Amino acid sequence: MNKYAKARAHTNIALIKYWGKRDERLKLPTTNSLSLTLNQFYTDTSVQFDERLVSDQVCFNGKILDQAAARRITNFLDVVRTQTGMQTKARVQTTNNVPTAAGLASSASGFAALAAAASRASGMRLNHRELSRLARRGSGSATRSIDGGFVEWHRGIGDRTSFATPVAPKDYWDLNVLAILIDEQPKKISSSKGMQLSQATSPYYAEWEKLCKQDLKKIKIAIKTKDFEQLGRIAEENAMRMHALTLSASPDFSYFAADSLKAMRLVQQLRANGIPCYFTMDAGPNVKVLVEPENRASVLSTLQAAFGNDKVVVAAPGPGVQYLK
Ligand code: DP6
């Protein structure tokens, strides 16, 4: 057997965050989450199962990874091998297409592309729900990168029911996300570790679960009615609630860099000056700003003046997973 497939998946930004698992191995989340797939940042991955290989070979951005570094990918391939009942090792080539190395490399686009390429190369033919369930085994946020536009990941009642479904396609609403690239701090807590610590020690965790349910309901109405201010307000609030779980953990930690706070303040100032724009932030210092096209230029010039022209990337809603030649 010598089976090959290649796929492209885009990253997504969560507007209602996923921050906690109820099953580590299956990556079942504590809450539903909702995201927007972005057009600018994506991963291309090819997988070739080859009977001559004695171990998996992983090449990441042109460099061969050693076994330890490739472990997460190998573990994921094991899930695919178990599901198809085969033992064949694979050659994986993956390239991240991000404007700089400023912490935008994403496990969401990475595992979504790997799930699509590996499943197809192994002979499986999965629909989007099944594919998102599989991507989930690599990284929680990858569950939401199988579809384009607005996407909801359902916590489900177990492995079979925890997958993502589209909420609105990429062309439904003309919006922009301005990604501000902020330098990484040397010390970094992975999202996996960060969510574990928050869940185990933040006294506010139970409240987070409750609030996410309400935020989700409200944001879906905002999407349906294309109410930008409501969408942005809910997303911003939900992001800050997630970060409050890191600040209230024991020991406490934070993903905020000085420039992240500066970016947030700028967004608030723009708003005070009558320009609707809202921020969100994940488990890293980069800040993403939601804005409608008519206000894009003024928000962009303010952010560029503060951070530098090459530090702000303009993104828009992006597509779901694609198979490549
Ligand atoms: C803050 O998907 O990276 O971006 O499932 O452990 O791989 P694992 O975590 P990951 O967590 C993403 C956390 C987040 C919020 C989100 O994308 O919903």
Boltz pocket constraint, residues with backbone or C-beta under 6 A from the ligand:
constraints:
  - pocket:
      binder: B
      contacts: [[A, 12], [A, 13], [A, 14], [A, 16], [A, 17], [A, 18], [A, 19], [A, 27], [A, 33], [A, 107], [A, 108], [A, 136], [A, 138], [A, 139], [A, 140], [A, 141], [A, 142], [A, 191], [A, 192], [A, 281], [A, 282], [A, 283]]
      max_distance: 6.0
